[in-house]
Amino acid sequence: MIGLNRIKPKHLELVIKIAETEQLQLAAQGVGISQPAASRILHDLEKEFATRLFDRHPAGMEPTAAGQIFIRHARGALTELSTMAEELEFMNSGQMGAVSVGAVTGPAVGHLMPAVHAVQTSSPDVRISVDVAPSSVLYRGLEEARYDFVLGRADPTRDTRGFHFHPGRKERVLLMVHAKHPLAHKRNVSLSELTDHTWVIQQAGSPIRLAVEEAFHTEGLAVPSKVLNSSSLLVAFSGIENGHTIAPQTEEVVRLFTSEKMGTNVTVLDTTAKIEVAPYFVIRDNRRELTRAAETLLTEVLARF
């Protein structure tokens, strides 16, 4: 019997490796122990928690619902141990440490990057990692302790009771086009004038896509049919370049790419419809303490909200 107070990092690593490889033998090799030892550890863990952590199938091993909970907390615990060791090392060397953060595109451009630049100026020894991803990916990364905090949107399908949400901000969606687009210099363009044009829009179900479709539905119009589905800014700009494509983006992104410093031939349609996307929040896991570096960056981000 292992006993809760005798669970070691190696035991947590084993369970995670079983979930990744779906094979006990491969998992044992991955953490550097024998298969009999791995089998005994897994048996003792399941006995300790009085539940199966994996279903055994001919093709491999699959985490049960209890196993998924164990794996999520195991990843978090291992990350916390690693973070503790790293932060102590940084403290002993007189450095601030490291911070990892994720964000959806608009907030990354409008709030996160200015905060990053401020921290890099005042504390150049802070190591900062930034990922830009959909909110669903950010939540998973936060749960697995891969991010110190994230800037994302609420997910009604997810249990967020362990998360803290700082007050949110709404985003406007603007329609980017090339300066030579037929409607680029027209005032008060109606949505009905846009249905026959080509669009590059984020995948179905994404916040911007939902906001655009809602705007058309509100005016009793069919949504555009000539649509290329892509969340890539590179794809959007490639489409805009032909002079006839419309690309909806959040105001922060549009402001960046239409600024004089960027020197692009991109502009914004002057539409009668106002399109708003669901608000985003600064989100952190209440069960984890932030490092000094993470606290420093979080303070800068919130100062810009």
PENOR-V829890 format. One record per residue. N is the residue number from 1. RES is the residue in three letters. PSI is psi in whole degrees, 0 to 359 (NA if undefined). BURIAL is b if it has 9 or more other C-alpha atoms within 8 Angstrom, else e. Layout:
n:N res:RES psi:PSI burial:BURIAL
n:N res:RES psi:PSI burial:BURIAL
This chain:
n:1 res:MET psi:130 burial:e
n:2 res:ILE psi:312 burial:b
n:3 res:GLY psi:135 burial:e
n:4 res:LEU psi:323 burial:e
n:5 res:ASN psi:0 burial:e
n:6 res:ARG psi:8 burial:e
n:7 res:ILE psi:129 burial:b
n:8 res:LYS psi:159 burial:e
n:9 res:PRO psi:324 burial:e
n:10 res:LYS psi:324 burial:e
n:11 res:HIS psi:318 burial:b
n:12 res:LEU psi:317 burial:b
n:13 res:GLU psi:320 burial:b
n:14 res:LEU psi:312 burial:b
n:15 res:VAL psi:319 burial:b
n:16 res:ILE psi:318 burial:b
n:17 res:LYS psi:326 burial:b
n:18 res:ILE psi:317 burial:b
n:19 res:ALA psi:325 burial:b
n:20 res:GLU psi:320 burial:e
n:21 res:THR psi:337 burial:b
n:22 res:GLU psi:13 burial:b
n:23 res:GLN psi:129 burial:b
n:24 res:LEU psi:318 burial:b
n:25 res:GLN psi:314 burial:e
n:26 res:LEU psi:321 burial:b
n:27 res:ALA psi:318 burial:b
n:28 res:ALA psi:315 burial:b
n:29 res:GLN psi:322 burial:b
n:30 res:GLY psi:330 burial:b
n:31 res:VAL psi:3 burial:b
n:32 res:GLY psi:36 burial:e
n:33 res:ILE psi:169 burial:b
n:34 res:SER psi:160 burial:b
n:35 res:GLN psi:318 burial:b
n:36 res:PRO psi:322 burial:e
n:37 res:ALA psi:319 burial:e
n:38 res:ALA psi:318 burial:b
n:39 res:SER psi:320 burial:b
n:40 res:ARG psi:318 burial:e
n:41 res:ILE psi:314 burial:b
n:42 res:LEU psi:318 burial:b
n:43 res:HIS psi:316 burial:e
n:44 res:ASP psi:322 burial:b
n:45 res:LEU psi:315 burial:b
n:46 res:GLU psi:327 burial:b
n:47 res:LYS psi:321 burial:b
n:48 res:GLU psi:319 burial:b
n:49 res:PHE psi:3 burial:e
n:50 res:ALA psi:41 burial:e
n:51 res:THR psi:154 burial:e
n:52 res:ARG psi:136 burial:b
n:53 res:LEU psi:338 burial:b
n:54 res:PHE psi:145 burial:b
n:55 res:ASP psi:132 burial:b
n:56 res:ARG psi:124 burial:e
n:57 res:HIS psi:160 burial:e
n:58 res:PRO psi:327 burial:e
n:59 res:ALA psi:350 burial:e
n:60 res:GLY psi:197 burial:e
n:61 res:MET psi:134 burial:b
n:62 res:GLU psi:132 burial:b
n:63 res:PRO psi:137 burial:b
n:64 res:THR psi:179 burial:b
n:65 res:ALA psi:320 burial:e
n:66 res:ALA psi:322 burial:b
n:67 res:GLY psi:322 burial:b
n:68 res:GLN psi:322 burial:b
n:69 res:ILE psi:314 burial:e
n:70 res:PHE psi:314 burial:b
n:71 res:ILE psi:317 burial:b
n:72 res:ARG psi:315 burial:b
n:73 res:HIS psi:328 burial:b
n:74 res:ALA psi:316 burial:b
n:75 res:ARG psi:317 burial:b
n:76 res:GLY psi:318 burial:b
n:77 res:ALA psi:317 burial:e
n:78 res:LEU psi:321 burial:b
n:79 res:THR psi:320 burial:b
n:80 res:GLU psi:319 burial:b
n:81 res:LEU psi:316 burial:e
n:82 res:SER psi:318 burial:e
n:83 res:THR psi:320 burial:e
n:84 res:MET psi:312 burial:e
n:85 res:ALA psi:319 burial:e
n:86 res:GLU psi:318 burial:b
n:87 res:GLU psi:322 burial:b
n:88 res:LEU psi:321 burial:e
n:89 res:GLU psi:316 burial:e
n:90 res:PHE psi:320 burial:b
n:91 res:MET psi:316 burial:b
n:92 res:ASN psi:332 burial:e
n:93 res:SER psi:357 burial:e
n:94 res:GLY psi:11 burial:e
n:95 res:GLN psi:161 burial:b
n:96 res:MET psi:322 burial:b
n:97 res:GLY psi:201 burial:b
n:98 res:ALA psi:156 burial:b
n:99 res:VAL psi:140 burial:b
n:100 res:SER psi:128 burial:b
n:101 res:VAL psi:150 burial:b
n:102 res:GLY psi:157 burial:b
n:103 res:ALA psi:153 burial:b
n:104 res:VAL psi:166 burial:b
n:105 res:THR psi:307 burial:b
n:106 res:GLY psi:305 burial:b
n:107 res:PRO psi:329 burial:b
n:108 res:ALA psi:318 burial:b
n:109 res:VAL psi:314 burial:b
n:110 res:GLY psi:328 burial:b
n:111 res:HIS psi:319 burial:b
n:112 res:LEU psi:310 burial:b
n:113 res:MET psi:319 burial:b
n:114 res:PRO psi:323 burial:b
n:115 res:ALA psi:320 burial:b
n:116 res:VAL psi:315 burial:b
n:117 res:HIS psi:322 burial:e
n:118 res:ALA psi:318 burial:b
n:119 res:VAL psi:319 burial:b
n:120 res:GLN psi:330 burial:b
n:121 res:THR psi:315 burial:e
n:122 res:SER psi:330 burial:e
n:123 res:SER psi:75 burial:e
n:124 res:PRO psi:347 burial:e
n:125 res:ASP psi:353 burial:e
n:126 res:VAL psi:130 burial:b
n:127 res:ARG psi:120 burial:e
n:128 res:ILE psi:132 burial:b
n:129 res:SER psi:132 burial:e
n:130 res:VAL psi:129 burial:e
n:131 res:ASP psi:142 burial:e
n:132 res:VAL psi:122 burial:b
n:133 res:ALA psi:166 burial:b
n:134 res:PRO psi:158 burial:b
n:135 res:SER psi:323 burial:b
n:136 res:SER psi:320 burial:e
n:137 res:VAL psi:322 burial:e
n:138 res:LEU psi:318 burial:b
n:139 res:TYR psi:315 burial:b
n:140 res:ARG psi:318 burial:e
n:141 res:GLY psi:325 burial:b
n:142 res:LEU psi:318 burial:b
n:143 res:GLU psi:324 burial:b
n:144 res:GLU psi:8 burial:b
n:145 res:ALA psi:27 burial:b
n:146 res:ARG psi:340 burial:b
n:147 res:TYR psi:145 burial:b
n:148 res:ASP psi:321 burial:b
n:149 res:PHE psi:167 burial:b
n:150 res:VAL psi:161 burial:b
n:151 res:LEU psi:106 burial:b
n:152 res:GLY psi:183 burial:b
n:153 res:ARG psi:155 burial:b
n:154 res:ALA psi:146 burial:e
n:155 res:ASP psi:107 burial:e
n:156 res:PRO psi:346 burial:e
n:157 res:THR psi:356 burial:e
n:158 res:ARG psi:142 burial:e
n:159 res:ASP psi:111 burial:e
n:160 res:THR psi:22 burial:e
n:161 res:ARG psi:336 burial:e
n:162 res:GLY psi:1 burial:e
n:163 res:PHE psi:150 burial:b
n:164 res:HIS psi:129 burial:b
n:165 res:PHE psi:115 burial:b
n:166 res:HIS psi:152 burial:e
n:167 res:PRO psi:137 burial:e
n:168 res:GLY psi:172 burial:b
n:169 res:ARG psi:141 burial:e
n:170 res:LYS psi:157 burial:b
n:171 res:GLU psi:140 burial:b
n:172 res:ARG psi:148 burial:b
n:173 res:VAL psi:127 burial:b
n:174 res:LEU psi:156 burial:b
n:175 res:LEU psi:107 burial:b
n:176 res:MET psi:139 burial:b
n:177 res:VAL psi:168 burial:b
n:178 res:HIS psi:152 burial:b
n:179 res:ALA psi:339 burial:b
n:180 res:LYS psi:9 burial:e
n:181 res:HIS psi:142 burial:b
n:182 res:PRO psi:332 burial:e
n:183 res:LEU psi:9 burial:e
n:184 res:ALA psi:325 burial:b
n:185 res:HIS psi:14 burial:e
n:186 res:LYS psi:144 burial:e
n:187 res:ARG psi:149 burial:e
n:188 res:ASN psi:55 burial:e
n:189 res:VAL psi:129 burial:b
n:190 res:SER psi:156 burial:b
n:191 res:LEU psi:330 burial:b
n:192 res:SER psi:336 burial:e
n:193 res:GLU psi:352 burial:e
n:194 res:LEU psi:352 burial:e
n:195 res:THR psi:330 burial:b
n:196 res:ASP psi:0 burial:e
n:197 res:HIS psi:164 burial:b
n:198 res:THR psi:139 burial:b
n:199 res:TRP psi:150 burial:b
n:200 res:VAL psi:112 burial:b
n:201 res:ILE psi:151 burial:b
n:202 res:GLN psi:163 burial:b
n:203 res:GLN psi:154 burial:b
n:204 res:ALA psi:136 burial:e
n:205 res:GLY psi:347 burial:e
n:206 res:SER psi:154 burial:e
n:207 res:PRO psi:316 burial:e
n:208 res:ILE psi:318 burial:b
n:209 res:ARG psi:315 burial:b
n:210 res:LEU psi:320 burial:b
n:211 res:ALA psi:318 burial:b
n:212 res:VAL psi:314 burial:b
n:213 res:GLU psi:321 burial:b
n:214 res:GLU psi:322 burial:e
n:215 res:ALA psi:318 burial:b
n:216 res:PHE psi:317 burial:b
n:217 res:HIS psi:321 burial:b
n:218 res:THR psi:327 burial:e
n:219 res:GLU psi:12 burial:e
n:220 res:GLY psi:27 burial:e
n:221 res:LEU psi:151 burial:e
n:222 res:ALA psi:144 burial:e
n:223 res:VAL psi:154 burial:e
n:224 res:PRO psi:142 burial:b
n:225 res:SER psi:337 burial:e
n:226 res:LYS psi:81 burial:e
n:227 res:VAL psi:131 burial:b
n:228 res:LEU psi:122 burial:e
n:229 res:ASN psi:115 burial:b
n:230 res:SER psi:139 burial:b
n:231 res:SER psi:2 burial:b
n:232 res:SER psi:128 burial:e
n:233 res:LEU psi:327 burial:e
n:234 res:LEU psi:318 burial:e
n:235 res:VAL psi:318 burial:b
n:236 res:ALA psi:314 burial:b
n:237 res:PHE psi:328 burial:e
n:238 res:SER psi:321 burial:e
n:239 res:GLY psi:318 burial:b
n:240 res:ILE psi:327 burial:b
n:241 res:GLU psi:333 burial:b
n:242 res:ASN psi:350 burial:e
n:243 res:GLY psi:355 burial:b
n:244 res:HIS psi:0 burial:b
n:245 res:THR psi:144 burial:b
n:246 res:ILE psi:132 burial:b
n:247 res:ALA psi:107 burial:b
n:248 res:PRO psi:133 burial:b
n:249 res:GLN psi:160 burial:b
n:250 res:THR psi:158 burial:b
n:251 res:GLU psi:323 burial:b
n:252 res:GLU psi:318 burial:b
n:253 res:VAL psi:316 burial:b
n:254 res:VAL psi:317 burial:b
n:255 res:ARG psi:323 burial:e
n:256 res:LEU psi:313 burial:b
n:257 res:PHE psi:350 burial:b
n:258 res:THR psi:5 burial:b
n:259 res:SER psi:156 burial:b
n:260 res:GLU psi:329 burial:e
n:261 res:LYS psi:326 burial:e
n:262 res:MET psi:330 burial:e
n:263 res:GLY psi:33 burial:e
n:264 res:THR psi:167 burial:e
n:265 res:ASN psi:35 burial:e
n:266 res:VAL psi:141 burial:b
n:267 res:THR psi:184 burial:b
n:268 res:VAL psi:137 burial:b
n:269 res:LEU psi:138 burial:b
n:270 res:ASP psi:90 burial:b
n:271 res:THR psi:153 burial:b
n:272 res:THR psi:332 burial:e
n:273 res:ALA psi:140 burial:e
n:274 res:LYS psi:122 burial:e
n:275 res:ILE psi:126 burial:b
n:276 res:GLU psi:141 burial:b
n:277 res:VAL psi:161 burial:b
n:278 res:ALA psi:146 burial:b
n:279 res:PRO psi:157 burial:b
n:280 res:TYR psi:161 burial:b
n:281 res:PHE psi:159 burial:b
n:282 res:VAL psi:121 burial:b
n:283 res:ILE psi:135 burial:b
n:284 res:ARG psi:159 burial:b
n:285 res:ASP psi:118 burial:b
n:286 res:ASN psi:341 burial:e
n:287 res:ARG psi:358 burial:e
n:288 res:ARG psi:140 burial:e
n:289 res:GLU psi:140 burial:e
n:290 res:LEU psi:147 burial:e
n:291 res:THR psi:168 burial:b
n:292 res:ARG psi:319 burial:e
n:293 res:ALA psi:317 burial:b
n:294 res:ALA psi:319 burial:b
n:295 res:GLU psi:320 burial:b
n:296 res:THR psi:314 burial:b
n:297 res:LEU psi:319 burial:b
n:298 res:LEU psi:317 burial:b
n:299 res:THR psi:318 burial:e
n:300 res:GLU psi:321 burial:b
n:301 res:VAL psi:312 burial:b
n:302 res:LEU psi:333 burial:e
n:303 res:ALA psi:341 burial:e
n:304 res:ARG psi:4 burial:e
n:305 res:PHE psi:NA burial:e
